[in-house]
Amino acid sequence: MIERLFIGVLNMSLTASVIILAVCVIRFLWRGAPRIFSYILWAVVLFRLLCPFSFSSAFSLLNAVPESTADGGTMEYISYDLAHTAQTGAQMQVPVVRLNSDLSVSVPAAVGNSADPAQIALFVAACVWLLGLCALLLWHLLSLLRFRGRLRGAEHLRENIYRLSDGGTPFVYGLLRPRIYLPLGLGAEEERYMLLHEQIHIRRGDPVFRFLACAALCLHWFNPLVWLAFALSGSDLCPCARLPGCKSVRW
């Protein structure tokens, strides 16, 4: 049921919002900390955005807010029972209507008159969320197809290194077998530095991390804090991401 699915996403989003705010405070207070701490912090945010299960901890950041856990360990701030109100309401019937002295019928009540208004609002919100999710996925798919068309003319240099026929910045593309794409016009020393930089991205697993971050953004597109986390994590995990037009990791 779409309402139950949407409630699960809302619960994950509420949980992750607390973590995102905490990470924003921590990154402000610990500026200049080793980059490994940024990976750990944003990995926690990513886990909360994609995993519906909760693991209790005495040192959890979520101790600042009450957290309820449903059967199976799923987080439940918004009750899943709300998704069932329409089912019970739709079964209600209006009193018997007598057509004449010998015949009487029972007319089912309209769902709109019997269902809880909160449940109706939930159903509409769930539909809007699903439309937004599909729109973002479609946009990413079209962007991916258009971008892959640009890569068809790349020249294979060696191993997983390719050179594009136009300008731009170097970047890593691919999940299982990531490739490094270099633009034209790089000097020997600059090219060597760029290769080392992109190889670090591959060793750290940044393409997979960025792919999961995009998936979380599509799933929680309605939450502005998730958009903020997506932007800040890209900046923290790659200093060159602060440069205008730089997109060092693609999927």
C-alpha positions as CSV (number, residue, x, y, z in Angstrom):
1,M,0.0,0.0,0.0
2,I,1.4,3.4,-1.0
3,E,0.4,5.1,2.2
4,R,2.3,2.6,4.4
5,L,5.3,2.9,2.1
6,F,5.2,6.7,2.4
7,I,4.9,6.6,6.2
8,G,8.0,4.4,6.2
9,V,9.9,7.0,4.1
10,L,8.6,9.8,6.4
11,N,9.9,8.0,9.5
12,M,13.3,7.5,7.9
13,S,13.4,11.1,6.8
14,L,12.6,12.4,10.3
15,T,15.3,10.3,11.8
16,A,17.9,11.3,9.3
17,S,16.9,15.0,9.7
18,V,18.1,14.9,13.3
19,I,21.4,13.3,12.2
20,I,21.9,15.9,9.5
21,L,21.5,18.8,11.9
22,A,23.9,17.1,14.3
23,V,26.4,16.6,11.5
24,C,26.2,20.2,10.4
25,V,27.0,21.3,13.9
26,I,29.9,18.8,14.2
27,R,31.4,19.8,10.8
28,F,31.3,23.5,11.9
29,L,33.0,22.8,15.2
30,W,35.6,20.4,13.8
31,R,36.7,22.2,10.7
32,G,40.0,20.9,9.4
33,A,39.5,17.5,10.9
34,P,40.8,14.5,8.8
35,R,38.6,13.6,5.9
36,I,37.9,10.1,7.3
37,F,35.6,11.8,9.9
38,S,33.6,13.3,7.1
39,Y,33.1,9.9,5.5
40,I,32.0,8.4,8.8
41,L,29.5,11.2,9.6
42,W,27.9,11.3,6.2
43,A,27.8,7.5,6.0
44,V,25.7,7.6,9.2
45,V,23.3,10.0,7.5
46,L,23.2,7.9,4.4
47,F,22.4,4.8,6.4
48,R,19.6,6.5,8.2
49,L,18.1,7.7,4.8
50,L,18.2,4.2,3.2
51,C,17.7,1.8,6.1
52,P,14.3,1.6,7.8
53,F,15.7,-0.3,10.8
54,S,16.9,1.2,14.1
55,F,19.7,0.1,16.3
56,S,19.5,1.3,19.8
57,S,22.6,2.8,21.4
58,A,23.2,4.6,24.7
59,F,25.3,7.2,22.8
60,S,22.9,7.7,19.9
61,L,22.3,11.2,18.6
62,L,18.6,10.3,18.5
63,N,18.4,10.2,22.3
64,A,17.6,13.9,22.1
65,V,14.2,13.0,20.7
66,P,11.8,10.2,21.6
67,E,12.1,7.3,19.2
68,S,9.5,4.5,19.0
69,T,10.3,1.2,17.4
70,A,7.7,-1.0,15.7
71,D,7.8,-4.7,15.3
72,G,10.8,-5.8,13.4
73,G,13.0,-2.9,14.6
74,T,11.6,-0.3,12.1
75,M,11.5,3.3,13.3
76,E,8.0,4.6,13.9
77,Y,7.4,8.3,14.7
78,I,4.3,8.3,12.5
79,S,2.1,5.3,13.3
80,Y,1.5,2.8,10.5
81,D,-2.1,2.4,11.8
82,L,-3.0,5.7,10.0
83,A,-2.8,3.8,6.7
84,H,-5.6,1.5,7.8
85,T,-8.2,4.0,8.7
86,A,-9.6,4.1,5.2
87,Q,-10.1,0.4,5.1
88,T,-12.3,0.4,8.2
89,G,-14.0,3.6,7.2
90,A,-14.9,2.3,3.7
91,Q,-16.7,-0.6,5.3
92,M,-19.2,1.7,7.1
93,Q,-22.7,1.9,5.9
94,V,-25.4,4.5,6.2
95,P,-28.7,3.6,8.0
96,V,-31.2,1.5,6.1
97,V,-33.2,3.5,3.5
98,R,-36.8,2.3,3.1
99,L,-38.1,2.6,-0.4
100,N,-41.6,1.4,0.5
101,S,-43.3,-0.7,3.2
102,D,-42.0,-4.0,1.8
103,L,-38.5,-3.2,0.5
104,S,-35.4,-1.7,2.2
105,V,-31.8,-1.5,1.1
106,S,-28.5,-0.7,2.8
107,V,-26.5,1.9,0.9
108,P,-22.7,1.9,1.4
109,A,-21.3,5.2,2.5
110,A,-19.0,7.0,0.2
111,V,-15.3,6.7,1.1
112,G,-14.9,10.4,1.1
113,N,-17.7,10.7,3.8
114,S,-16.5,7.8,6.0
115,A,-12.7,7.9,5.8
116,D,-10.6,10.0,8.2
117,P,-9.6,13.3,6.6
118,A,-6.1,12.7,7.8
119,Q,-6.0,9.5,5.9
120,I,-7.2,11.2,2.7
121,A,-4.5,13.8,3.1
122,L,-2.0,11.0,3.6
123,F,-3.1,9.3,0.4
124,V,-2.8,12.6,-1.6
125,A,0.7,13.3,-0.1
126,A,1.8,9.7,-0.9
127,C,0.7,10.2,-4.5
128,V,2.6,13.5,-4.8
129,W,5.7,11.9,-3.2
130,L,5.5,9.0,-5.7
131,L,5.1,11.4,-8.7
132,G,8.1,13.4,-7.5
133,L,10.2,10.2,-7.1
134,C,9.3,9.0,-10.6
135,A,10.1,12.5,-12.0
136,L,13.5,12.6,-10.4
137,L,14.3,9.0,-11.5
138,L,13.3,9.9,-15.1
139,W,15.4,13.0,-15.1
140,H,18.4,11.1,-13.8
141,L,17.9,8.4,-16.5
142,L,17.6,10.9,-19.3
143,S,20.7,12.8,-18.0
144,L,22.6,9.5,-17.8
145,L,21.7,8.6,-21.4
146,R,22.6,12.0,-22.7
147,F,25.9,11.9,-20.8
148,R,26.8,8.4,-22.0
149,G,26.4,9.8,-25.6
150,R,29.2,12.2,-24.8
151,L,31.5,9.4,-23.8
152,R,31.1,7.4,-27.0
153,G,33.9,9.3,-28.7
154,A,36.4,9.0,-25.9
155,E,39.9,7.7,-26.7
156,H,41.2,4.7,-24.7
157,L,44.7,5.6,-23.5
158,R,45.5,2.7,-21.1
159,E,43.9,0.5,-18.5
160,N,40.8,2.4,-17.3
161,I,41.9,5.8,-18.5
162,Y,40.2,7.6,-21.4
163,R,40.5,11.0,-23.0
164,L,37.6,13.1,-24.2
165,S,37.7,15.1,-27.4
166,D,36.4,18.3,-25.6
167,G,37.3,20.4,-22.6
168,G,36.0,20.3,-19.1
169,T,37.4,18.7,-15.9
170,P,38.6,15.2,-15.2
171,F,36.0,12.8,-13.6
172,V,35.4,9.2,-12.6
173,Y,32.4,7.4,-14.2
174,G,31.0,4.0,-13.5
175,L,30.2,1.8,-10.4
176,L,31.6,-1.7,-10.9
177,R,34.4,-0.8,-13.3
178,P,35.0,2.9,-12.8
179,R,36.8,4.8,-15.6
180,I,38.8,8.0,-15.5
181,Y,38.1,10.5,-18.2
182,L,40.6,13.3,-19.0
183,P,39.9,16.4,-21.1
184,L,42.2,17.7,-23.8
185,G,44.7,20.4,-23.2
186,L,46.3,19.0,-20.0
187,G,50.1,19.3,-19.5
188,A,52.1,16.3,-18.4
189,E,52.5,17.4,-14.8
190,E,48.9,18.5,-14.5
191,E,47.6,15.2,-16.0
192,R,49.7,13.2,-13.6
193,Y,48.2,15.1,-10.6
194,M,44.7,14.8,-12.0
195,L,45.1,11.0,-12.4
196,L,46.3,10.6,-8.8
197,H,43.3,12.6,-7.6
198,E,40.8,10.6,-9.5
199,Q,42.4,7.3,-8.5
200,I,42.0,8.4,-4.8
201,H,38.2,8.7,-5.6
202,I,38.1,5.2,-6.9
203,R,40.0,3.7,-3.9
204,R,37.7,5.4,-1.5
205,G,34.6,4.1,-3.2
206,D,33.3,7.5,-4.0
207,P,31.3,6.5,-7.1
208,V,29.3,4.0,-5.0
209,F,28.8,6.5,-2.2
210,R,27.6,9.2,-4.7
211,F,25.2,6.7,-6.3
212,L,23.7,5.9,-3.0
213,A,23.5,9.6,-2.1
214,C,21.6,10.2,-5.4
215,A,19.2,7.3,-4.5
216,A,18.6,8.8,-1.1
217,L,18.0,12.2,-2.6
218,C,15.4,10.8,-5.0
219,L,13.7,8.9,-2.2
220,H,13.6,12.0,0.2
221,W,13.2,14.7,-2.4
222,F,10.6,16.5,-0.3
223,N,13.1,17.1,2.6
224,P,15.2,20.2,2.2
225,L,17.7,19.0,4.8
226,V,18.5,16.0,2.5
227,W,19.3,18.4,-0.4
228,L,21.6,20.3,2.0
229,A,23.3,17.1,3.1
230,F,23.8,16.1,-0.5
231,A,25.5,19.4,-1.3
232,L,27.6,19.5,1.9
233,S,28.7,15.8,1.6
234,G,29.9,16.4,-2.0
235,S,31.9,19.4,-0.8
236,D,33.4,17.6,2.2
237,L,34.4,14.4,0.4
238,C,36.1,16.2,-2.5
239,P,37.7,19.6,-2.1
240,C,37.6,20.1,-5.8
241,A,33.8,19.9,-5.7
242,R,33.9,23.5,-4.4
243,L,35.2,24.7,-7.8
244,P,32.5,26.0,-10.1
245,G,31.5,23.4,-12.6
246,C,33.5,20.6,-11.1
247,K,31.9,17.2,-10.9
248,S,34.6,14.8,-10.1
249,V,32.5,11.7,-9.5
250,R,29.6,10.6,-11.8
251,W,27.6,7.4,-12.0
